[in-house]
Amino acid sequence: MTRIMPRHVIGLSAAALLLFGGQAMAEEPISYEQASLLASTCFACHGTDGRKEGNFAPIAGRPYESLNAQLIAFRNDQVPGTTVMNRLAAGYSEAELEAIALYLSGITDRRRD
Ligand code: HEC
């Protein structure tokens, strides 16, 4: 009678996640529709289509490179004084943040809602 120790189960599932997560990403690039869906989670705080101007500049229409770098920095908890974005960005994979940055950078109409 062999008992599986919880530690082994956790180790195994983490490895499986890494493996299958990596495979899924390699096989299925994030579609425009998926990117739009991912980015829509940002609009509750940043306004419809990320155009709201509040305490910070709108997140829509920024150059992809700098927006993506900013999101990755949030994800890695490298932005001092961050209250929300570090925890939020940690919930996305780097590929998902790239897709979000790409989608948002494509919104060029800076109209305020
Ligand atoms: C719960 C509210 C909330 C949500 C949801 C949210 N943000 Fe933010 N965002 C903030 C706050 C608050 C800040 C200011 C930094 C901080 O304290 O975290 C910020 C700052 C930012 C900044 C930096 C702005 C600047 O001018 O420095 C970017 C870029 C950004 N968010 C992108 C996003 C993206 C992309 C998403 C969706 C994946 C998102 N945010 C979702 C609240 C939110």
Backbone and ligand atoms as CSV (ligand in chain L), in Angstrom:
chain,resi,resn,atom,element,x,y,z
A,1,MET,N,N,0.854,-1.196,0.000
A,1,MET,CA,C,0.000,0.000,0.000
A,1,MET,C,C,0.890,1.246,0.000
A,2,THR,N,N,0.871,1.966,-1.063
A,2,THR,CA,C,1.696,3.166,-1.182
A,2,THR,C,C,0.837,4.402,-1.011
A,3,ARG,N,N,1.292,5.248,-0.111
A,3,ARG,CA,C,0.539,6.496,0.059
A,3,ARG,C,C,1.264,7.628,-0.649
A,4,ILE,N,N,0.527,8.429,-1.347
A,4,ILE,CA,C,1.142,9.576,-2.027
A,4,ILE,C,C,1.172,10.748,-1.052
A,5,MET,N,N,2.369,11.237,-0.793
A,5,MET,CA,C,2.495,12.364,0.124
A,5,MET,C,C,2.075,13.643,-0.596
A,6,PRO,N,N,1.397,14.541,0.115
A,6,PRO,CA,C,0.945,15.790,-0.501
A,6,PRO,C,C,2.064,16.544,-1.224
A,7,ARG,N,N,3.271,16.505,-0.626
A,7,ARG,CA,C,4.369,17.252,-1.229
A,7,ARG,C,C,4.657,16.756,-2.651
A,8,HIS,N,N,4.564,15.428,-2.809
A,8,HIS,CA,C,4.804,14.865,-4.134
A,8,HIS,C,C,3.725,15.295,-5.114
A,9,VAL,N,N,2.515,15.291,-4.622
A,9,VAL,CA,C,1.398,15.670,-5.490
A,9,VAL,C,C,1.572,17.117,-5.950
A,10,ILE,N,N,1.939,17.987,-5.005
A,10,ILE,CA,C,2.118,19.403,-5.354
A,10,ILE,C,C,3.255,19.547,-6.367
A,11,GLY,N,N,4.372,18.852,-6.088
A,11,GLY,CA,C,5.515,18.920,-6.999
A,11,GLY,C,C,5.134,18.464,-8.392
A,12,LEU,N,N,4.368,17.397,-8.442
A,12,LEU,CA,C,3.964,16.815,-9.721
A,12,LEU,C,C,3.052,17.765,-10.484
A,13,SER,N,N,2.055,18.313,-9.781
A,13,SER,CA,C,1.095,19.154,-10.498
A,13,SER,C,C,1.751,20.450,-10.984
A,14,ALA,N,N,2.727,20.961,-10.208
A,14,ALA,CA,C,3.427,22.163,-10.657
A,14,ALA,C,C,4.190,21.870,-11.936
A,15,ALA,N,N,4.847,20.711,-11.972
A,15,ALA,CA,C,5.598,20.328,-13.166
A,15,ALA,C,C,4.646,20.140,-14.339
A,16,ALA,N,N,3.503,19.525,-14.071
A,16,ALA,CA,C,2.540,19.283,-15.138
A,16,ALA,C,C,2.009,20.612,-15.682
A,17,LEU,N,N,1.757,21.548,-14.760
A,17,LEU,CA,C,1.267,22.864,-15.175
A,17,LEU,C,C,2.264,23.557,-16.086
A,18,LEU,N,N,3.534,23.515,-15.659
A,18,LEU,CA,C,4.585,24.150,-16.448
A,18,LEU,C,C,4.638,23.549,-17.842
A,19,LEU,N,N,4.588,22.207,-17.852
A,19,LEU,CA,C,4.692,21.470,-19.107
A,19,LEU,C,C,3.528,21.811,-20.022
A,20,PHE,N,N,2.319,21.618,-19.496
A,20,PHE,CA,C,1.144,21.802,-20.342
A,20,PHE,C,C,0.885,23.276,-20.617
A,21,GLY,N,N,1.209,24.129,-19.622
A,21,GLY,CA,C,1.066,25.561,-19.842
A,21,GLY,C,C,1.941,25.990,-21.003
A,22,GLY,N,N,3.183,25.538,-20.980
A,22,GLY,CA,C,4.129,25.881,-22.040
A,22,GLY,C,C,3.672,25.366,-23.385
A,23,GLN,N,N,3.181,24.148,-23.380
A,23,GLN,CA,C,2.734,23.551,-24.645
A,23,GLN,C,C,1.542,24.301,-25.210
A,24,ALA,N,N,0.593,24.601,-24.319
A,24,ALA,CA,C,-0.618,25.281,-24.776
A,24,ALA,C,C,-0.243,26.618,-25.410
A,25,MET,N,N,0.710,27.321,-24.773
A,25,MET,CA,C,1.102,28.615,-25.294
A,25,MET,C,C,1.790,28.492,-26.644
A,26,ALA,N,N,2.643,27.476,-26.766
A,26,ALA,CA,C,3.378,27.302,-28.012
A,26,ALA,C,C,2.426,26.931,-29.148
A,27,GLU,N,N,1.427,26.122,-28.827
A,27,GLU,CA,C,0.532,25.638,-29.874
A,27,GLU,C,C,-0.571,26.626,-30.240
A,28,GLU,N,N,-1.039,27.361,-29.229
A,28,GLU,CA,C,-2.155,28.263,-29.501
A,28,GLU,C,C,-1.779,29.701,-29.208
A,29,PRO,N,N,-1.393,30.450,-30.216
A,29,PRO,CA,C,-1.118,31.869,-29.986
A,29,PRO,C,C,-2.401,32.566,-29.538
A,30,ILE,N,N,-2.254,33.618,-28.754
A,30,ILE,CA,C,-3.439,34.324,-28.241
A,30,ILE,C,C,-4.078,35.112,-29.388
A,31,SER,N,N,-5.350,34.868,-29.617
A,31,SER,CA,C,-6.050,35.519,-30.730
A,31,SER,C,C,-6.412,36.956,-30.360
A,32,TYR,N,N,-6.783,37.723,-31.360
A,32,TYR,CA,C,-7.205,39.106,-31.136
A,32,TYR,C,C,-8.408,39.134,-30.205
A,33,GLU,N,N,-9.332,38.203,-30.409
A,33,GLU,CA,C,-10.545,38.139,-29.578
A,33,GLU,C,C,-10.176,37.855,-28.122
A,34,GLN,N,N,-9.241,36.925,-27.926
A,34,GLN,CA,C,-8.803,36.602,-26.564
A,34,GLN,C,C,-8.118,37.808,-25.927
A,35,ALA,N,N,-7.299,38.511,-26.707
A,35,ALA,CA,C,-6.589,39.682,-26.200
A,35,ALA,C,C,-7.593,40.752,-25.786
A,36,SER,N,N,-8.630,40.909,-26.601
A,36,SER,CA,C,-9.666,41.895,-26.305
A,36,SER,C,C,-10.381,41.548,-25.003
A,37,LEU,N,N,-10.619,40.256,-24.808
A,37,LEU,CA,C,-11.282,39.774,-23.590
A,37,LEU,C,C,-10.382,40.010,-22.371
A,38,LEU,N,N,-9.088,39.697,-22.524
A,38,LEU,CA,C,-8.130,39.895,-21.430
A,38,LEU,C,C,-8.053,41.373,-21.061
A,39,ALA,N,N,-7.985,42.221,-22.085
A,39,ALA,CA,C,-7.832,43.663,-21.839
A,39,ALA,C,C,-9.093,44.248,-21.209
A,40,SER,N,N,-10.240,43.615,-21.453
A,40,SER,CA,C,-11.493,44.161,-20.910
A,40,SER,C,C,-11.492,44.128,-19.378
A,41,THR,N,N,-10.666,43.283,-18.795
A,41,THR,CA,C,-10.585,43.241,-17.329
A,41,THR,C,C,-9.930,44.517,-16.784
A,42,CYS,N,N,-9.237,45.246,-17.623
A,42,CYS,CA,C,-8.554,46.471,-17.192
A,42,CYS,C,C,-9.507,47.657,-17.167
A,43,PHE,N,N,-10.616,47.541,-17.928
A,43,PHE,CA,C,-11.442,48.713,-18.178
A,43,PHE,C,C,-12.298,49.122,-16.980
A,44,ALA,N,N,-12.491,48.204,-16.022
A,44,ALA,CA,C,-13.253,48.552,-14.814
A,44,ALA,C,C,-12.578,49.723,-14.119
A,45,CYS,N,N,-11.269,49.741,-14.096
A,45,CYS,CA,C,-10.528,50.809,-13.426
A,45,CYS,C,C,-10.013,51.862,-14.405
A,46,HIS,N,N,-9.657,51.423,-15.612
A,46,HIS,CA,C,-9.017,52.359,-16.543
A,46,HIS,C,C,-9.988,52.909,-17.574
A,47,GLY,N,N,-11.284,52.669,-17.388
A,47,GLY,CA,C,-12.280,53.239,-18.288
A,47,GLY,C,C,-12.499,52.388,-19.524
A,48,THR,N,N,-13.612,52.632,-20.201
A,48,THR,CA,C,-13.940,51.894,-21.416
A,48,THR,C,C,-12.798,52.033,-22.416
A,49,ASP,N,N,-12.328,50.897,-22.912
A,49,ASP,CA,C,-11.205,50.847,-23.851
A,49,ASP,C,C,-9.942,51.499,-23.291
A,50,GLY,N,N,-9.837,51.578,-21.957
A,50,GLY,CA,C,-8.609,52.097,-21.341
A,50,GLY,C,C,-8.360,53.561,-21.608
A,51,ARG,N,N,-9.435,54.332,-21.846
A,51,ARG,CA,C,-9.256,55.728,-22.247
A,51,ARG,C,C,-9.398,56.723,-21.103
A,52,LYS,N,N,-9.782,56.223,-19.930
A,52,LYS,CA,C,-10.053,57.134,-18.824
A,52,LYS,C,C,-8.789,57.841,-18.336
A,53,GLU,N,N,-8.905,59.133,-18.095
A,53,GLU,CA,C,-7.795,59.882,-17.529
A,53,GLU,C,C,-8.147,60.222,-16.093
A,54,GLY,N,N,-7.441,59.642,-15.156
A,54,GLY,CA,C,-7.704,59.929,-13.755
A,54,GLY,C,C,-6.416,60.387,-13.120
A,55,ASN,N,N,-5.933,59.585,-12.174
A,55,ASN,CA,C,-4.668,59.901,-11.523
A,55,ASN,C,C,-3.478,59.561,-12.408
A,56,PHE,N,N,-3.747,58.838,-13.502
A,56,PHE,CA,C,-2.668,58.509,-14.417
A,56,PHE,C,C,-3.173,58.627,-15.841
A,57,ALA,N,N,-2.243,58.645,-16.785
A,57,ALA,CA,C,-2.589,58.806,-18.196
A,57,ALA,C,C,-3.362,57.579,-18.683
A,58,PRO,N,N,-4.169,57.723,-19.730
A,58,PRO,CA,C,-4.898,56.563,-20.265
A,58,PRO,C,C,-3.929,55.450,-20.653
A,59,ILE,N,N,-4.361,54.214,-20.487
A,59,ILE,CA,C,-3.466,53.100,-20.842
A,59,ILE,C,C,-3.620,52.722,-22.313
A,60,ALA,N,N,-4.648,53.251,-22.975
A,60,ALA,CA,C,-4.850,52.954,-24.401
A,60,ALA,C,C,-3.946,53.829,-25.259
A,61,GLY,N,N,-3.528,53.285,-26.382
A,61,GLY,CA,C,-2.786,54.063,-27.363
A,61,GLY,C,C,-1.350,54.360,-26.986
A,62,ARG,N,N,-0.831,53.686,-25.965
A,62,ARG,CA,C,0.590,53.859,-25.634
A,62,ARG,C,C,1.415,52.941,-26.531
A,63,PRO,N,N,2.675,53.299,-26.772
A,63,PRO,CA,C,3.505,52.411,-27.593
A,63,PRO,C,C,3.608,51.030,-26.944
A,64,TYR,N,N,3.508,49.989,-27.774
A,64,TYR,CA,C,3.509,48.612,-27.279
A,64,TYR,C,C,4.712,48.302,-26.393
A,65,GLU,N,N,5.914,48.673,-26.868
A,65,GLU,CA,C,7.145,48.299,-26.156
A,65,GLU,C,C,7.152,48.805,-24.715
A,66,SER,N,N,6.830,50.091,-24.527
A,66,SER,CA,C,6.904,50.651,-23.181
A,66,SER,C,C,5.752,50.156,-22.316
A,67,LEU,N,N,4.580,49.968,-22.914
A,67,LEU,CA,C,3.438,49.464,-22.148
A,67,LEU,C,C,3.725,48.045,-21.663
A,68,ASN,N,N,4.240,47.233,-22.573
A,68,ASN,CA,C,4.553,45.850,-22.204
A,68,ASN,C,C,5.622,45.814,-21.110
A,69,ALA,N,N,6.655,46.647,-21.254
A,69,ALA,CA,C,7.736,46.695,-20.261
A,69,ALA,C,C,7.172,47.091,-18.897
A,70,GLN,N,N,6.223,48.032,-18.915
A,70,GLN,CA,C,5.606,48.494,-17.665
A,70,GLN,C,C,4.808,47.361,-17.010
A,71,LEU,N,N,4.057,46.622,-17.817
A,71,LEU,CA,C,3.241,45.534,-17.275
A,71,LEU,C,C,4.117,44.413,-16.715
A,72,ILE,N,N,5.207,44.123,-17.406
A,72,ILE,CA,C,6.130,43.079,-16.928
A,72,ILE,C,C,6.784,43.543,-15.618
A,73,ALA,N,N,7.110,44.842,-15.553
A,73,ALA,CA,C,7.704,45.394,-14.318
A,73,ALA,C,C,6.716,45.289,-13.156
A,74,PHE,N,N,5.434,45.568,-13.432
A,74,PHE,CA,C,4.401,45.395,-12.399
A,74,PHE,C,C,4.367,43.928,-11.969
A,75,ARG,N,N,4.388,43.053,-12.964
A,75,ARG,CA,C,4.286,41.611,-12.693
A,75,ARG,C,C,5.441,41.143,-11.804
A,76,ASN,N,N,6.629,41.707,-12.057
A,76,ASN,CA,C,7.812,41.323,-11.285
A,76,ASN,C,C,7.950,42.150,-10.004
A,77,ASP,N,N,6.926,42.933,-9.699
A,77,ASP,CA,C,6.894,43.763,-8.498
A,77,ASP,C,C,8.106,44.694,-8.416
A,78,GLN,N,N,8.413,45.334,-9.556
A,78,GLN,CA,C,9.590,46.205,-9.648
A,78,GLN,C,C,9.225,47.678,-9.700
A,79,VAL,N,N,7.930,47.995,-9.497
A,79,VAL,CA,C,7.513,49.391,-9.538
A,79,VAL,C,C,7.191,49.854,-8.117
A,80,PRO,N,N,8.057,50.694,-7.537
A,80,PRO,CA,C,7.847,51.126,-6.151
A,80,PRO,C,C,6.541,51.900,-6.002
A,81,GLY,N,N,5.882,51.735,-4.866
A,81,GLY,CA,C,4.665,52.487,-4.572
A,81,GLY,C,C,3.414,51.951,-5.234
A,82,THR,N,N,3.512,50.797,-5.882
A,82,THR,CA,C,2.358,50.213,-6.558
A,82,THR,C,C,1.381,49.636,-5.539
A,83,THR,N,N,0.091,49.923,-5.741
A,83,THR,CA,C,-0.911,49.428,-4.793
A,83,THR,C,C,-1.708,48.263,-5.360
A,84,VAL,N,N,-1.979,48.309,-6.650
A,84,VAL,CA,C,-2.890,47.349,-7.264
A,84,VAL,C,C,-2.222,46.529,-8.363
A,85,MET,N,N,-1.501,47.229,-9.228
A,85,MET,CA,C,-1.073,46.626,-10.486
A,85,MET,C,C,-0.091,45.472,-10.315
A,86,ASN,N,N,0.696,45.485,-9.253
A,86,ASN,CA,C,1.630,44.373,-9.049
A,86,ASN,C,C,0.864,43.074,-8.812
A,87,ARG,N,N,-0.163,43.149,-7.948
A,87,ARG,CA,C,-0.935,41.933,-7.650
A,87,ARG,C,C,-1.753,41.512,-8.863
A,88,LEU,N,N,-2.283,42.515,-9.571
A,88,LEU,CA,C,-3.114,42.222,-10.727
A,88,LEU,C,C,-2.292,41.587,-11.863
A,89,ALA,N,N,-1.149,42.196,-12.171
A,89,ALA,CA,C,-0.338,41.711,-13.286
A,89,ALA,C,C,0.225,40.321,-13.002
A,90,ALA,N,N,0.400,40.006,-11.716
A,90,ALA,CA,C,0.925,38.687,-11.357
A,90,ALA,C,C,-0.051,37.579,-11.748
A,91,GLY,N,N,-1.310,37.943,-11.983
A,91,GLY,CA,C,-2.312,36.956,-12.367
A,91,GLY,C,C,-2.292,36.605,-13.843
A,92,TYR,N,N,-1.430,37.254,-14.614
A,92,TYR,CA,C,-1.357,36.976,-16.056
A,92,TYR,C,C,0.005,36.394,-16.397
A,93,SER,N,N,0.032,35.578,-17.448
A,93,SER,CA,C,1.322,35.095,-17.937
A,93,SER,C,C,1.971,36.232,-18.734
A,94,GLU,N,N,3.268,36.109,-19.002
A,94,GLU,CA,C,3.949,37.146,-19.791
A,94,GLU,C,C,3.337,37.227,-21.183
A,95,ALA,N,N,2.956,36.069,-21.739
A,95,ALA,CA,C,2.342,36.048,-23.072
A,95,ALA,C,C,1.012,36.801,-23.062
A,96,GLU,N,N,0.259,36.640,-21.977
A,96,GLU,CA,C,-1.026,37.330,-21.870
A,96,GLU,C,C,-0.818,38.837,-21.742
A,97,LEU,N,N,0.194,39.249,-20.963
A,97,LEU,CA,C,0.467,40.683,-20.812
A,97,LEU,C,C,0.918,41.277,-22.147
A,98,GLU,N,N,1.711,40.520,-22.913
A,98,GLU,CA,C,2.129,40.985,-24.243
A,98,GLU,C,C,0.910,41.202,-25.126
A,99,ALA,N,N,-0.025,40.243,-25.064
A,99,ALA,CA,C,-1.238,40.340,-25.884
A,99,ALA,C,C,-2.068,41.550,-25.470
A,100,ILE,N,N,-2.160,41.784,-24.153
A,100,ILE,CA,C,-2.920,42.922,-23.642
A,100,ILE,C,C,-2.263,44.229,-24.103
A,101,ALA,N,N,-0.924,44.298,-23.986
A,101,ALA,CA,C,-0.197,45.508,-24.383
A,101,ALA,C,C,-0.378,45.778,-25.876
A,102,LEU,N,N,-0.333,44.716,-26.651
A,102,LEU,CA,C,-0.493,44.843,-28.104
A,102,LEU,C,C,-1.892,45.352,-28.432
A,103,TYR,N,N,-2.875,44.774,-27.768
A,103,TYR,CA,C,-4.266,45.173,-28.003
A,103,TYR,C,C,-4.470,46.639,-27.621
A,104,LEU,N,N,-4.010,47.008,-26.410
A,104,LEU,CA,C,-4.223,48.377,-25.935
A,104,LEU,C,C,-3.467,49.393,-26.795
A,105,SER,N,N,-2.284,49.027,-27.262
A,105,SER,CA,C,-1.495,49.972,-28.060
A,105,SER,C,C,-2.188,50.234,-29.396
A,106,GLY,N,N,-3.056,49.318,-29.795
A,106,GLY,CA,C,-3.779,49.484,-31.052
A,106,GLY,C,C,-4.987,50.393,-30.940
A,107,ILE,N,N,-5.347,50.781,-29.709
A,107,ILE,CA,C,-6.481,51.696,-29.532
A,107,ILE,C,C,-5.938,53.107,-29.632
A,108,THR,N,N,-6.170,53.739,-30.767
A,108,THR,CA,C,-5.510,55.025,-31.011
A,108,THR,C,C,-6.447,56.202,-30.797
A,109,ASP,N,N,-7.740,55.915,-30.695
A,109,ASP,CA,C,-8.701,56.986,-30.466
A,109,ASP,C,C,-8.675,57.363,-28.983
A,110,ARG,N,N,-8.142,58.542,-28.676
A,110,ARG,CA,C,-7.955,58.940,-27.277
A,110,ARG,C,C,-9.183,59.629,-26.687
A,111,ARG,N,N,-10.319,59.544,-27.367
A,111,ARG,CA,C,-11.542,60.195,-26.893
A,111,ARG,C,C,-11.859,59.797,-25.452
A,112,ARG,N,N,-12.280,60.735,-24.647
A,112,ARG,CA,C,-12.665,60.432,-23.261
A,112,ARG,C,C,-14.116,59.980,-23.214
A,113,ASP,N,N,-14.402,59.040,-22.345
A,113,ASP,CA,C,-15.785,58.567,-22.210
A,113,ASP,C,C,-16.494,59.346,-21.129
L,1,HEC,C1,C,-8.608,47.346,-9.587
L,1,HEC,C2,C,-8.318,48.475,-10.473
L,1,HEC,C3,C,-7.362,48.250,-11.616
L,1,HEC,C4,C,-7.464,47.327,-12.622
L,1,HEC,C5,C,-8.508,46.211,-12.824
L,1,HEC,C6,C,-6.343,47.585,-13.514
L,1,HEC,N1,N,-5.607,48.635,-13.065
L,1,HEC,FE1,FE,-3.941,49.415,-13.949
L,1,HEC,N2,N,-3.732,50.725,-12.409
L,1,HEC,C7,C,-4.540,50.774,-11.292
L,1,HEC,C8,C,-3.943,51.659,-10.312
L,1,HEC,C9,C,-4.505,51.986,-8.944
L,1,HEC,C10,C,-2.731,52.126,-10.886
L,1,HEC,C11,C,-1.670,53.036,-10.247
L,1,HEC,C12,C,-0.522,52.124,-9.791
L,1,HEC,C13,C,-0.888,51.264,-8.578
L,1,HEC,O1,O,-1.012,51.812,-7.495
L,1,HEC,O2,O,-1.042,50.026,-8.749
L,1,HEC,C14,C,-2.659,51.548,-12.216
L,1,HEC,C15,C,-1.636,51.813,-13.106
L,1,HEC,C16,C,-1.525,51.233,-14.365
L,1,HEC,C17,C,-0.517,51.571,-15.338
L,1,HEC,C18,C,0.556,52.618,-15.188
L,1,HEC,C19,C,-0.034,53.942,-15.549
L,1,HEC,C20,C,0.997,55.040,-15.478
L,1,HEC,O3,O,0.760,56.090,-16.113
L,1,HEC,O4,O,2.010,54.884,-14.806
L,1,HEC,C21,C,-0.711,50.775,-16.428
L,1,HEC,C22,C,0.087,50.759,-17.707
L,1,HEC,C23,C,-1.849,49.938,-16.130
L,1,HEC,N3,N,-2.318,50.242,-14.866
L,1,HEC,C24,C,-2.337,48.982,-16.962
L,1,HEC,C25,C,-3.379,48.111,-16.638
L,1,HEC,C26,C,-3.765,46.971,-17.442
L,1,HEC,C27,C,-3.147,46.592,-18.775
L,1,HEC,C28,C,-4.791,46.356,-16.785
L,1,HEC,C29,C,-5.507,45.073,-17.164
L,1,HEC,C30,C,-4.691,43.892,-17.271
L,1,HEC,C31,C,-5.057,47.127,-15.572
L,1,HEC,N4,N,-4.169,48.165,-15.513
L,1,HEC,C32,C,-6.067,46.838,-14.652
L,1,HEC,C33,C,-5.743,50.122,-11.124
L,1,HEC,C34,C,-6.188,49.073,-11.901
